[in-house]
Amino acid sequence: MNDIAHNLAQVREKISAAAARCGRDSEEVTLLAVSKTKPASAVEEAVAAGQTAFGENYVQEGVEKILHFREQGITSLQWHFIGPLQSNKSRLVAEHFDWCHTVDRLKIAVRLSEQRPADLPPLNVLIQINISDEQSKSGIALESLDALAADIAALPNVRLRGLMAIPAPEKEYDRQFAVARQMAVAFARLKADYPTVDTLSLGMSDDMEAAVAAGSTMVRIGTAIFGARDYTKK
Ligand SMILES: *Cc1c(COP(=O)(O)O)cnc(C)c1O
């Protein structure tokens, strides 16, 4: 087994164990492999080990990988855009990705809906919540969720699937869990209002267990699968 296959098996095992500990079925938790900064060959290794859902942060890099696999006739992969999205890059996301996790304003959602090609199914979108109320601008406050969700749900070519958050890093499990619970409560409320909502994207390499215990349905794991990232080449 290569490193990536080995790491994937370990991460899947960790998710199963975390789910089992709180009485959840591990099938309820989707593993998104975050392949940002990693070459297509690393993604190929993960695909060979059975991984199908991949997350990318940079539009251009993600599109290159998507096209790499499409050109080989491999159409079974699911691509999730999870990075900050500027308006001028929305068309590439609408045309190539299956999901966008980082919608935090109506203007972006409208553009994604307008730019989604007619021959593709609606783009799956998550609303990003700034749950730790950080200065970093990404994500909306929970108070603004109802209004934005109603507007997005009315758009024809995007499908509101749920919520996403990147909590501020916390070392302690109890703190991680408390923040994740706030997200889970907001997710449950949204789900009650919209039948299309089924996804809570929460949990990374260092907090996935607390996220799963709190109710996450999709963990986004990079380092624990592909190893540390090298940003010096970017
Ligand atoms: C990079 C990234 C991840 C993966 O983080 P790791 O700590 O490497 O698991 C998950 N979510 C988002 C939004 C990211 O940017």
The ligand as a Gaussian input file, in Angstrom:
#p B3LYP/6-31G(d) Opt

LIG

0 1
 C       -7.005000      23.173000       3.507000
 C       -8.419000      23.034000       3.929000
 C       -8.873000      21.869000       4.543000
 C       -7.969000      20.695000       4.889000
 O       -7.206000      21.034000       5.993000
 P       -6.238000      19.946000       6.697000
 O       -5.927000      20.560000       7.989000
 O       -5.058000      19.820000       5.792000
 O       -7.007000      18.682000       6.810000
 C      -10.210000      21.778000       4.847000
 N      -11.069000      22.789000       4.586000
 C      -10.674000      23.920000       3.997000
 C      -11.650000      24.996000       3.720000
 C       -9.338000      24.083000       3.655000
 O       -8.948000      25.239000       3.093000

